[in-house]
């Protein structure tokens, strides 16, 4: 059985993930560490097969840990996974082939535990392209549009956009029968609350964003007086934008990073 260690300063998230991994009984899970320096000091005594590292750590940050661990001799080197709220193209490029996968937070503990087990066994990823690019592109687009990330509507919109983006026939999805119920279920709220929260998040974005930024994403479907699009129009337009970037001539992976640098 492989040993696994989580390094994260987020106590609640780390404990939820630790519990999910222990219940799966697929790893021998070592106690969670909350400081990168402590990991580097203890690693030679407690060698680990798999490391899941938060890039936002006090003291020595996650990126420094990735580089330090990756410099170890091959036989002593663990399989590296990272998690972060903002996977910038520069950071992903710097880590390159040193990591196996990047998880975008907030994490679903059960899903992440299953994903980790699949990846350490060499099985196909359970979702999305390498480094979680669908999540990255959706998050990056909402950020550029100025959707406040502390709002519940932000998280509902993110789940709704991913749902539409991954659908084989997105035009066949009903916002009332499919998108709202699925997003509400994932975020633990009701359908009516989901609709209102999304509407509030879009209206906040329209007050914050520059009209040029809005027109970059929505073209001239948005007039200069800034009438906000419906929830359905916003979700489908952003999902289509994400799909176009994934299907760009550069392709996935390094190509998406190249496009992100140019954006």
C-alpha positions, -999 to 999 in steps of 0.1 A, spaced: 0 0 0 14 34 -10 19 61 17 4 95 11 10 129 28 -11 160 25 6 194 31 -19 222 35 -25 252 56 -63 250 51 -72 229 82 -109 222 72 -101 212 36 -71 191 46 -91 172 73 -120 165 49 -96 151 24 -76 132 50 -109 116 62 -120 107 27 -86 91 19 -86 71 51 -121 58 45 -111 46 10 -84 24 26 -63 27 -6 -34 46 9 -16 46 42 -22 83 50 3 101 71 -7 130 94 -13 163 76 15 188 77 7 225 76 41 240 69 64 233 39 96 237 59 85 209 83 79 186 53 114 191 40 129 186 74 110 153 80 109 139 45 141 119 46 129 102 78 94 96 65 97 89 28 64 91 11 52 76 -22 26 103 -29 26 140 -19 -4 163 -23 9 199 -17 -10 231 -14 8 258 -34 -3 285 -9 17 276 22 33 298 50 71 299 50 83 278 21 56 279 -5 44 249 -25 63 258 -56 96 257 -37 87 223 -23 79 210 -57 113 221 -70 131 207 -39 114 173 -40 118 171 -78 156 175 -74 158 143 -53 173 111 -68 147 93 -89 143 64 -64 136 88 -35 112 110 -55 75 108 -47 46 112 -71 37 149 -68 2 164 -69 -6 200 -62 -37 220 -54 -43 257 -57 -70 283 -61 -53 301 -90 -34 280 -114 -16 307 -134 0 298 -167 34 309 -154 32 286 -124 20 256 -144 47 262 -170 74 264 -143 63 231 -127 62 215 -161 66 177 -159 75 178 -122 39 172 -111 14 145 -120 -17 167 -117 -30 200 -104 -63 201 -85 -82 234 -84 -98 244 -51 -123 243 -35 -120 205 -36 -146 178 -34 -130 155 -9 -146 122 -22 -139 130 -58 -103 140 -52 -97 108 -32 -109 87 -61 -90 108 -86 -58 104 -66 -61 67 -65 -68 64 -102 -39 86 -111 -14 68 -88 -24 35 -104 -18 49 -139 -55 49 -148 -71 75 -171 -80 108 -154 -116 109 -142 -123 143 -157 -110 170 -180 -77 176 -197 -43 177 -180 -38 201 -151 -76 206 -148 -76 230 -178 -114 231 -180 -116 242 -144 -87 266 -149 -103 282 -180 -137 286 -164 -122 301 -132 -100 324 -153 -129 336 -174 -151 344 -144 -122 362 -128 -116 383 -159 -153 392 -160 -152 404 -124 -175 378 -109 -169 381 -71 -155 347 -59 -170 351 -24 -205 349 -37 -225 317 -38 -235 326 -74 -199 324 -85 -196 288 -75 -230 280 -90 -220 296 -123 -188 277 -123 -205 244 -119 -232 253 -145 -206 264 -171 -186 232 -166 -218 212 -170 -226 229 -203 -190 227 -215 -189 189 -210 -223 182 -225 -224 164 -258 -254 185 -269 -254 217 -248 -282 232 -268 -305 205 -256 -299 214 -219 -328 231 -202 -317 258 -178 -347 251 -155 -348 213 -158 -311 205 -161 -287 234 -153 -302 249 -122 -310 215 -105 -275 201 -112 -257 232 -101 -279 235 -70 -273 199 -60 -235 203 -63 -235 235 -43 -260 223 -16 -288 248 -23 -323 250 -38 -331 256 -75 -348 289 -68 -318 301 -47 -294 290 -74 -313 311 -100 -313 342 -78 -276 337 -67 -265 334 -103 -284 365 -113 -269 385 -84 -233 374 -93 -238 384 -130 -252 418 -120 -222 423 -97 -198 414 -125 -215 439 -148 -210 467 -123 -173 458 -118 -162 448 -153 -150 472 -180 -172 473 -211 -142 464 -233 -136 433 -213 -173 424 -215 -173 428 -253 -141 407 -255 -161 378 -242 -196 386 -255 -189 405 -286 -215 430 -296 -244 410 -282 -239 434 -253 -248 470 -258 -228 499 -245 -255 506 -219 -246 473 -203 -279 454 -202 -270 422 -184 -275 389 -202 -299 362 -188 -284 335 -167 -288 310 -195 -271 333 -221 -242 341 -197 -236 304 -190 -238 293 -226 -216 321 -239 -189 315 -213 -191 277 -219 -187 283 -256 -158 306 -251 -141 279 -229 -148 252 -255 -133 274 -283 -101 278 -263 -98 241 -257 -104 233 -293 -81 260 -306 -54 252 -332 -28 251 -305 -47 222 -289 -48 213 -252 -19 212 -227 10 235 -236 -12 251 -263 -37 264 -238 -9 277 -217 5 296 -248 -29 311 -255 -33 321 -218 0 339 -220 -11 358 -251 -46 367 -236 
